[in-house]
Amino acid sequence: MSELLAAREVTLAYDGATVARDVSVAVPAGRVTVIIGPNACGKTTLLRALARLLAPKSGNVVLDGKDIRRYGTKEVARRLGLLPQAMTAPFGITVADLVARGRFPHQELFRQWSPADEEAVQAAMRLTRVTALAEREVDELSGGQRQRVWLAMVLAQQTPLMLLDEPTTYLDIAHQLDVLELCRKLNREEGRTLVMVLHDLNQAARYADHLVVMKDGAVVAEGAPADVLTVELLARTFALEARIATDPVSSTPMVIPVASLERHD
């Protein structure tokens, strides 16, 4: 299976403090990869490095077989789209105008707004069910509505690769499933490669083709959810006593928490 994006022995740091060391991970093309792990284990940091928002102290990130630093900014943005955890919209901007910003990487000096751009924006809003909000100002919306608008902006970018950092943030369970089903549809029907950071282990197991597990700034396991999610791994990585059953809907592993293994002195 070919890799579309990979981190090769990267060491990542903020303000001199190392967050992850010698991390190697490959994103298989045409699949859904989900990164999981306990809080502060380096999931978001790794995603930022994969998106070229954080330069490694050592090692490199490879996109389509080439060091990602060798691409121009717009070229990277035409190849991968990123939905970070927290986004701030310009004051007074409408939903339609914000989603339209996803077309920026496709604009050139002699190629401005086109019917293809308009169709991409309309399709993204339809998919995320925000068409009725098109003329509303983003800062008037609920947290869940805003999250769907940001997702629409990334969809409008029309990249073959999408990186989503906790895309279900602020959403109730029904809308979480809507977003995850949309991600699956983008992968299965449009062939997009997705990388997501998720907290919910059962959602990760249900929607991932490839699971990456992190702890303390290192990748401790990766592979198919059925191979990776074990009682031993949950205890070692999440300090969680759990049982593994089979999800009656998806036939994927289902984690049943029993107790925390952390000591509280």
DRENZA-553736 format. One record per residue: x, y, z negated of N, C-alpha, C, O in turn. Coordinates in steps of 0.1 Angstrom, whole numbers, plus 5000, padded with zeros to 4 digits. Layout:
// DRENZA-553736
XYZXYZXYZXYZ
...
END
This chain:
// DRENZA-553736
500849885000500050005000500950135000501750144991
500750215010501550335011501250435000500150444995
502250514997502050624987501950754993502750785003
501050834989500850974995501651074986502151174992
501751054973502351144964503051064953502550964949
504251114949504951034939505851134931506351224936
505951094918506951164909508051054908507850944904
509251104910510451014909511451064898512151154900
511350994887512251014875512251164871513251224870
511051224870510951364867510951384851510351304844
511651484848511651534834511051674834511451754842
510051684825509251804826509251874812509251814802
509352014812509552084800508752224801508652274812
508352274790507852404788508752484778508952434767
509252594783510052684774511152604767511452624755
511852514775512952434769512552314762513452234759
511252294758510852184751510352074761509452094768
511051954760510751844769509451784766509151744754
508551774776507251714774507151574779506551484774
507851544790507951414796509351394802509951484807
509851264801511151234805511251114814510751014811
511951134825512151024835510950954839510850824839
509851024842508650974846508550944861508851024869
508250814864508050784878506650724880506250634872
505850774890504550724892504250754907504650854913
503550654913503150664927501650674929500950594922
501150764937499750774940499450694953499850744963
498750584952498450514965497550584974496550634969
497850594986496950664996495650594997495550464997
494550674998493250625000492550554988491650484990
493150584976492550524964492250634954492650754956
491550594943491250684932492250644921492150534915
493150734917494050714906493550794894493250914896
493450734882493050804870494150794860494650684857
494550904854495550914844494850924830494051014828
495150834821494650834808495750834797496850804800
495350864785496350864774495850944763494951024764
496450934751496051014739496351164741497051194751
495751244733495951394734497451424734498251354726
497851524741499251574741500251474746501451474742
499851374754500851274759501551314772502451244776
501051424778501751474791500951454803501451464814
499651414802498751394814498651514823498951514835
498251634816498151754824499451804829499551854840
500451784821501851834826502251754838502751814847
502051624838502351544850501551594862502051604873
500251614860499351664871499851794877499851814889
500251884868500852014872502051994880502252074890
502851904877504151874884503751824898504351854908
502851734898502351674911501851774921501851764933
501251884915500651984923501552104926501152204932
502852084922503852184924503652314916504152424920
502952304905502752424896503852424885504052524879
504552314883505552304873506752234880506652114884
507852304880509052244886509752154876510052194865
510152034880510851934871512251994867512852054876
512651964855514051994851514951894859516051934862
514551774861515251684869514351584876513151584873
514851514886513951434894513151514904513451634906
512251454912511551534922510151474925509851354921
509351554931507951514935507951504950508451594957
507451394955507451374970506051364975505251294970
505751444985504451454991504651415006505351485013
503851315010503951275024505451245028505851275040
506251185019507551145023508651255022509751235025
508251375017509151495017509051565004507951574998
510251604998510251684986509251794987509251874996
508351804977507251894977507752044978507052134982
508952064972509552194972509952244986510152364988
509952154996510352195009509152245018509352295029
507952235012506752285019506552425016506852475005
505952505025505452635022504152625013503552525012
503852735006502752734997501452705004500652614999
501152765016499952735023499952585028498852525029
501052535032501152405037500752305026500052205028
501252325014500952245002499452255000498752154997
498852375001497452394998496552335009495352305006
497052305020496352235031496352085029495552015035
497352045021497551895019496951855006496451735005
496951934995496351894983495552014976495952124977
494451974970493652064962493752034948493751914944
493652134939493752114925492652184917492352304920
492052104908491052164899491652154885491652044879
492152264880492752264866491752254856490552254858
492152244843491252234832490452364830489252364829
491152474830490452604827490752704839491852724843
489652764844489752854855488952984851487952974844
489453094856488853224853488453284866489353314875
487253324868486753384881486953534880486753594869
487253604891487253744891485953804887484853744890
485953914880484653974874483754014886484154074896
482553964885481454004895481453924907480653954916
482353824909482353744921481153654922480753594911
480553634933479453544935479953404937481053384941
479053314936479353164938479853144952480853084954
479053204962479453184976480853244979481653174986
481153354973482453414976483553334969484653324975
483353284957484353204951484653074958485753034961
483553004963483752884970484452914983485352834988
484253024989484853065002486353075000487153065010
486853104988488253124986488952984988490252984990
488252874988488852754991489352745005490152655008
488952835014489352835028490652915030491152915041
491152975020492353065021493452995028494153055037
493852865024494952805031494852785046495852765053
493552795051493352775065493352905073493152905085
493453025066493453155072494853185077495853175070
494953245089496153295094495953435099494853485099
497053495103497053635107496053655119495253755119
496053565128495253575140494053475140493353455150
493853415128492653325127491953355114492353315103
490953435115490153475103488953385102488953265107
487953425095486753345092486153295104485953365114
485753165104485253095116483953015112483752995100
483252965122482052875119482552755112481752705103
483752705114484152585107484352615092484052535084
484852735089485052775075483652785068483452735057
482752845075481352865070480752725067480152705056
480852635076480352495074481052425063480352355055
482352445061483052375050482452425037482352355027
482252555036481752615023480352565021479952535009
479452565031478052525029478052375025477252335016
478852295031478852155028479352125014478852045007
480352205010480852184996479852224986479652164975
479052334989478052374979476852274979476252244969
476552214991475552114991475951994983475151944975
477151944984477651824977477651844962477351754955
477951964958477951994943476752054938476652084926
475752064946474352114943474452254937473752284926
475152344943475152484938474652574949474852704947
474052524960473552614970472652714965472652834969
471752674956470752774951471352884942470652984939
472652864938473252964930474153054938474953134933
474153044951475053104960475253254957476353314958
474153324954474253474952474353514938474453634935
474453414929474653444915476053474912476953424919
476253564902477653584898478153474889477353424881
479353434891479953314884479853324869479653234862
480153444864480253464850478853464843478753474831
477753454851476453444845476053304844474953274838
476853204848476453064849476752994836477653044828
476152884834476452794823477852724825478352734837
478452674815479652604817479652494827480552474835
478552414827478352304836478252354850478752294860
477452464852477252514865478652574871478952554882
479352644862480652694867481652584871482352594881
481552474863482452354867482152304881483052264888
480852294884480452244897480852344908481152304919
480852474905481252574915482752564917483152574929
483552544907484952534909485252404917486152404926
484552304915484752184922484352204937485052154946
483352284939482952314953484052394960484352374972
484752484953485852554959486952464963487552474974
487252364955488252264959487852184971488652154979
486552144971486052064982486152144995486452095006
485852274994485852365006487252365012487452405024
488252345004489652345009489952225019490852235027
489152125018489152015027490551945028491051935039
491151915017492451855017492251705016491251655011
493151625022493151485021493451425007493151315004
494051514998494351474985493851574975493951694977
493151524964492551614954493051574940493051454937
493551674933493951644919492951714910492851844910
492351644901491351694892491651674878491751554873
491851774870492151764856490951774847490351884846
490451664842489251654835488051724842487451824837
487651674853486651734861485251734855484351804859
485051644844483751634838483651734826482651724819
484651814823484551914812483251994813482952044824
482652014802481452104800480152034806479052094805
480251914811479051854817478451754808479151684800
477151754808476451644800476651514808477151514819
476151404801476551274807475951254821476651194829
474751294823474151284837474951354847475251294858
475451474844476251554854477651494855478251504866
478151434844479451374845479451254855480251244864
478351184854478251064864478051124878478551064888
477251234880477151294893478451324899478751294911
479351394891480651434896481451314899482151314910
481451214891482351094893481851014905482650964913
480451014907479950944919480351024931480550964942
480351154930480751234942482151214945482551194957
483051204935484451164937484551034944485351024953
483850934940483850804946483450814961483950754970
482350894963481850914977482950974986483150934997
483651074981484651144988485751044992486351055003
486050954983487050854985486550744995487250715005
485450684992484950575000484550615014484750545024
483850725015483250765028484050865036484050865048
484950945029485751045037487251015036488051075043
487550905029488950865028489850955020491150945022
489351035012490251125004490951044993490350964987
492151084990492851024979492651114967492851244968
492251064956491951144944492851094932493150984930
493351194924493951174912493251254901493051374902
492751184891491951254880492551224867493051114864
492551324858492751304844491451284837490551374838
491251174830489951154823490251114808491351054805
489351154799489451104785488650984782489050904774
487550964789486650854786487150734793487350724805
487550634784488150514789487250434798487750374808
485950424795485050344803484750414816484650344826
484750544817484550614830485850584838485750564850
487050594832488250564839488250424844488650404856
487850334836487850194841486850174852487150094861
485750234852484750214862485050284875484750224886
485750394875485950474888487350464893487550504905
488350414886489650404890489950284899489450174895
490650294910491250184916492650154910493050044909
493350264906494650254901494650334888494350454888
495050274877495050344864496450364859497350274860
496750484854498050514849497850554834497050644831
498550484826498450514811499750574806500850534808
499550684799500650764793500650764778499550764772
501850774772501950804758503350864756504350824761
503250974748504551044744505351074756506651064755
504751124766505451174778506051064787506951094795
505550944786506050834794504850754799503850754793
505050694811504150604816504350464810505450414811
503350414803503550284796502850174803503250054801
501950204813501350094821500650154833500250274832
500650084844499850124855499450004864500149904864
498350014870497849904879496249914879495650014875
495649804883494249794883493649794869494349734860
492549854867492049864853491849724846492149714834
491449624853491349494847492649434843492649354833
493749474849495049424845495649514834496449464826
495349644833495949734824495249744811495949744800
493949744811493249764798493149634790492349544793
493949624780494049514771493849554757494049674754
493549464748493349494734494749544729494849644721
495849484733497149524728497549664733498049734725
497249694745497549824750496749934743497350034739
495549914740494750014733495250034719495250144714
495649924713496249944699497550014700497750104691
498349984709499750044710499650184715500450274710
498750214724498750354730497850444723498150564721
496650394720495650484714495450464699494550534693
496150374693495950344679494450304676493850354667
493950224685492550194685492350044685492949964693
491649994675491249854675489949844683489049924681
489949754693488849754702488649614708489549524706
487549594714487249474721487049514736486649624739
487349414745487149444759486049344764486149224763
485049404770483949334775483849364790484749434796
482849314797482649344811481449434812480349404807
481649544819480549644821479449574829479749524840
478249564824477149494831476749564844476049504852
477049694846476749764858477749754869477449714881
479049774865480149784875481049664875481849644884
480849574865481749454864483249494861484149414864
483449614857484749664853484949644838483949624831
486249664833486449644818485649754811485549864815
485049714799484349804791484949804777485049694771
485449914772486149924759485049944748484250034749
485049854738484149874727485049904715485649814709
485050034710485850064699485349994686484149984684
486349964678486049894665486449984653485650014644
487650034654488150114643489450184647490150134656
489750294641491050364643492150294635491950244624
493350274641494450214635495450314629496450284623
495050444630495950544624495750554609494650534603
496850574602496850594588496450734584496950824590
495650744574495250884569495550884554494750864546
496850924552497350924537496851054531497151074519
END
